[in-house]
Amino acid sequence: MKLGIFTPVFGKLTTAEMIAKVRSLGLQAVELGTGGWPGRDHLDLDALLQSPAKAREYRQMIQDAGLVISALSCHGNPVHPDRATAAEYDDVFRKSVRLAEPLGVSVVVTFSGCPGDHDGAKHPNWVTNPWPPEFLDILDWQWEKKLIPYWTDAARFAEGHGVRVALEAHPGFTVYNVETALRLRQATSPAIGVNFDPSHFFWQGVDVPAAIRALGSAIFHVHAKDVAVDPHNVAVNGIIDVKSYRRLAERSWLFRSVGWGHGESEWKRVVTALRLAGYDGVLSIEHEDALASIDEGLKTAIDTLRRVVLTERPVDAWWT
């Protein structure tokens, strides 16, 4: 496996400064934002699409730095009930897929999105309860009329460009756990898989290695991010928490750097499960830790992951 980083954390740096920073950290890969919620701080999506020569130059710049691009990321909601909003996210997604091809990138990361509850809706409606019974009617409508048709077409488009789509399972969107991820994959295409972010599973109470085993070859890309659960706040209010991330002491859980939510032994279980599932790609560190500076958070994550990740394949042994 390689260690990499999701570069929006260096959004204040120029592309050259970002590359220098990544190299100084001893990392091997970059995951680049192309629009949507990550933004596009380190590449000009439209300019690179319009000029094959510029795309080749950009790819060469990354290679000359000794790095690889693990994925292009355009997290958004392409099935948003507001048509203009959905169209913007869909446009960025399709441009990202088209750019991935000349950049030699095989994975584009995004969200499944979440529709509204009817064609005239203005806001997404994430259904999490089977009762009252109209909730299930909404959920069926979302899947059959919006989610499956959109991602069937999007997967076909991605396949035409040699790209796989890694949906980040995230609460708030229709694909948020193993079951929903595999349901959409089965209903659409093998080109639809998962960007596996353990932090979104930990706080839901999921045993992360078990989830990895269930997803198997559907895991196309991996984020390295942790969560710390506050047992006192959970004891009072449960795990579902809509308080602002700024109300740190009051929340049931917080995003943390790798190693600050779960110990090294748990991350050994995660990495072992990924290897057993056949994943040998990049662990892309995502920093969203409000209790640690960028440098502190990254140092902890990198140090922890270096101790638990075997960067070389095992040597042949007598049983092979």
C-alpha positions in Angstrom: 0.0 0.0 0.0 1.0 3.6 -0.5 0.4 6.5 1.8 -1.1 9.6 0.2 -3.1 12.7 1.0 -6.3 14.5 0.0 -4.9 17.9 -0.9 -7.7 20.3 0.1 -5.9 20.4 3.4 -3.2 22.5 1.6 -5.8 24.7 -0.1 -3.8 27.9 0.9 -0.7 26.6 -0.9 0.0 26.9 -4.6 0.3 23.7 -6.6 4.1 23.8 -6.5 4.0 24.5 -2.8 1.6 21.7 -2.2 3.8 19.2 -4.1 6.8 20.3 -2.1 4.9 19.9 1.1 3.7 16.4 0.2 7.2 15.4 -0.7 8.6 16.8 2.6 6.1 14.5 4.4 7.4 11.5 2.6 4.1 10.6 1.1 3.7 8.9 -2.3 0.3 10.0 -3.7 -2.1 12.9 -4.0 -5.9 12.9 -4.3 -6.9 16.0 -6.1 -10.1 18.0 -5.7 -11.7 18.9 -9.0 -14.8 20.8 -7.7 -17.8 20.3 -5.6 -17.2 20.4 -1.8 -13.4 19.8 -2.0 -13.0 22.7 -4.3 -10.2 22.7 -7.0 -7.3 24.4 -5.4 -4.5 22.6 -7.2 -5.7 22.2 -10.8 -7.8 24.1 -13.4 -10.3 21.5 -14.5 -11.6 23.4 -17.6 -8.1 24.5 -18.7 -6.7 21.0 -18.5 -9.7 19.6 -20.4 -9.4 22.1 -23.2 -5.7 21.5 -23.7 -4.3 18.0 -24.0 -0.8 19.5 -23.9 -1.5 21.1 -20.5 -3.0 17.9 -19.2 0.2 16.0 -20.2 2.4 18.7 -18.6 0.4 18.5 -15.4 0.6 14.7 -15.3 4.4 14.9 -15.9 4.8 17.5 -13.1 3.2 15.0 -10.7 5.4 12.1 -11.9 8.6 14.2 -11.9 7.9 14.8 -8.2 7.8 11.1 -7.6 4.1 11.0 -6.9 1.0 9.4 -8.3 -2.5 10.7 -8.4 -4.7 8.2 -6.5 -8.0 9.8 -7.5 -9.8 12.9 -8.6 -12.5 13.9 -6.2 -15.6 16.0 -6.9 -17.9 15.3 -3.8 -21.3 16.6 -4.6 -25.0 15.8 -4.9 -25.8 15.1 -8.6 -29.3 13.9 -7.8 -30.2 17.1 -5.8 -33.9 18.0 -6.2 -33.0 21.5 -7.4 -32.2 20.8 -11.1 -29.7 23.6 -11.4 -27.8 22.4 -8.4 -27.8 18.8 -9.6 -26.7 19.9 -13.1 -23.7 21.7 -11.6 -22.6 18.7 -9.7 -23.2 16.4 -12.6 -21.1 18.7 -14.9 -18.2 18.6 -12.5 -18.4 14.8 -12.2 -18.4 14.2 -16.0 -15.6 16.7 -16.5 -13.6 14.9 -13.8 -14.2 11.6 -15.5 -13.0 13.0 -18.8 -9.9 14.5 -17.2 -9.0 11.3 -15.4 -8.3 9.6 -18.7 -5.5 11.9 -19.9 -4.1 12.1 -16.4 -3.9 8.3 -16.2 -6.2 8.2 -13.2 -8.6 5.3 -12.8 -10.8 6.4 -10.0 -13.1 9.4 -9.5 -14.5 9.9 -6.0 -17.9 11.5 -5.2 -21.1 11.0 -3.1 -24.1 9.1 -4.2 -26.2 12.2 -3.5 -29.6 12.3 -2.0 -32.9 13.2 -3.9 -35.8 15.1 -2.5 -39.1 13.3 -1.6 -41.0 14.3 -4.8 -40.3 16.0 -8.2 -41.2 19.4 -6.8 -39.0 19.2 -3.8 -36.4 21.9 -3.0 -34.2 20.1 -0.5 -32.8 16.5 -0.2 -34.6 14.2 2.2 -32.5 11.5 3.8 -34.8 8.7 5.1 -33.5 6.8 8.1 -36.7 5.3 9.5 -39.3 2.9 8.1 -42.2 4.5 10.0 -44.4 6.4 9.5 -45.1 4.3 6.4 -44.8 7.1 3.9 -41.1 7.2 4.6 -40.6 3.9 2.8 -42.7 5.2 -0.1 -40.2 8.1 -0.3 -37.3 5.8 -0.1 -38.6 3.5 -2.9 -39.2 6.5 -5.1 -35.7 7.9 -4.5 -34.1 4.7 -5.5 -36.2 3.7 -8.4 -36.9 7.1 -10.0 -33.7 9.0 -9.2 -30.7 7.1 -7.8 -30.6 4.0 -10.0 -31.4 5.7 -13.3 -28.8 8.4 -12.7 -26.0 6.1 -11.6 -26.7 3.6 -14.3 -26.1 6.3 -16.9 -23.2 7.8 -15.0 -21.5 4.4 -14.7 -21.8 3.8 -18.4 -20.2 7.2 -19.0 -17.3 6.5 -16.6 -16.7 3.0 -18.1 -16.5 4.6 -21.6 -13.5 6.6 -20.3 -11.8 3.7 -18.4 -12.8 5.1 -15.0 -14.3 3.5 -11.9 -16.6 5.6 -9.6 -15.8 5.4 -5.9 -18.8 6.6 -3.9 -18.0 7.7 -0.4 -20.6 6.2 1.9 -21.6 9.1 4.0 -24.6 9.6 6.3 -26.9 12.3 4.8 -26.7 10.6 1.4 -28.6 7.6 0.1 -25.5 5.5 0.1 -24.2 5.6 3.6 -23.3 2.0 4.7 -22.3 -1.4 3.3 -25.9 -2.4 2.5 -26.8 0.7 0.5 -23.4 0.7 -1.3 -23.8 -2.9 -2.5 -27.5 -2.4 -3.4 -26.6 0.5 -5.8 -23.6 -1.4 -7.2 -25.8 -4.5 -7.9 -28.6 -2.3 -9.4 -26.2 -0.4 -11.7 -22.7 -1.5 -12.7 -19.5 -3.1 -11.3 -17.9 0.3 -12.2 -19.7 1.7 -9.2 -17.8 1.0 -6.0 -16.7 2.6 -2.7 -14.3 5.2 -1.4 -14.0 3.6 2.0 -13.7 6.2 4.8 -13.6 4.4 8.2 -14.6 7.6 10.0 -18.1 7.4 8.5 -18.5 3.9 9.7 -17.0 4.0 13.2 -19.5 6.5 14.6 -22.4 4.5 13.2 -21.3 1.6 15.4 -20.0 -0.5 12.5 -17.1 -2.9 13.0 -14.9 -1.5 10.2 -13.0 -4.7 9.4 -16.3 -6.5 9.0 -17.5 -3.8 6.7 -14.3 -4.1 4.6 -14.8 -7.8 4.3 -18.4 -7.4 3.2 -17.4 -4.9 0.5 -14.4 -6.7 -0.8 -13.5 -5.8 -4.3 -16.0 -3.0 -4.3 -13.5 -0.9 -2.5 -11.8 1.3 -5.1 -10.1 3.9 -2.9 -9.6 4.5 0.8 -9.6 7.6 3.0 -7.5 7.5 6.2 -9.5 9.4 8.8 -10.6 8.7 12.4 -13.5 9.4 14.7 -13.6 9.8 18.5 -16.9 9.0 20.2 -17.7 10.8 23.5 -19.2 8.1 25.7 -20.8 10.7 28.1 -22.6 12.6 25.3 -23.7 9.4 23.7 -25.0 8.1 27.0 -27.2 11.2 27.2 -28.3 11.9 23.6 -27.2 8.8 21.5 -25.0 8.8 18.5 -27.1 10.8 16.0 -25.9 14.4 16.4 -26.8 17.4 14.4 -25.0 20.0 16.5 -22.4 22.2 14.7 -18.9 20.7 14.5 -17.8 23.9 16.3 -19.6 22.7 19.5 -16.8 20.3 20.1 -17.4 19.5 23.8 -21.1 18.9 23.3 -21.0 16.5 20.3 -21.4 12.7 20.5 -18.5 12.3 18.1 -15.8 14.3 16.4 -13.6 13.7 13.3 -10.0 13.1 14.4 -6.7 12.3 12.9 -5.8 8.7 12.5 -4.6 7.4 15.9 -6.6 10.0 18.0 -9.9 8.2 17.7 -8.9 4.5 17.7 -5.6 3.0 18.7 -2.9 1.4 16.7 -4.3 -2.1 17.3 -7.6 -1.1 15.6 -5.8 0.4 12.7 -3.8 -2.8 12.3 -7.2 -4.6 12.1 -8.3 -2.1 9.4 -5.2 -2.4 7.3 -5.2 -6.2 7.7 -8.8 -6.4 6.5 -8.0 -4.2 3.5 -5.1 -6.5 2.5 -7.3 -9.6 2.9 -9.9 -7.9 0.7 -7.3 -7.5 -2.0 -6.8 -3.8 -1.7 -3.3 -2.7 -2.4 -3.9 0.9 -3.4 -3.5 4.3 -1.6 -4.5 5.2 1.9 -5.4 8.9 1.3 -5.1 10.9 4.5 -7.9 13.3 5.0 -7.5 16.0 7.8 -10.7 17.2 9.4 -9.5 17.3 13.0 -10.7 20.5 14.7 -8.6 19.7 17.8 -5.2 19.4 16.0 -3.4 21.8 13.7 -2.7 20.6 10.1 0.9 19.8 10.9 0.1 18.0 14.2 -2.8 16.0 12.7 -0.8 14.9 9.7 2.2 13.9 11.8 0.1 11.7 14.0 -1.7 10.1 11.1 1.5 9.5 9.1 3.4 8.1 12.0 0.5 5.8 13.0 0.0 4.5 9.5 3.7 4.0 8.8 3.8 1.7 11.8 0.8 -0.4 10.7 1.2 -0.4 6.9 3.5 -2.9 5.2 4.8 -1.0 2.2 6.4 -4.0 0.6 4.8 -7.3 -0.5 5.6 -10.2 1.8 8.6 -12.4 0.6 7.9 -15.8 -0.7 7.7 -18.4 2.1 7.7 -22.1 2.4 3.9 -22.4 2.2 3.6 -20.4 -1.1 
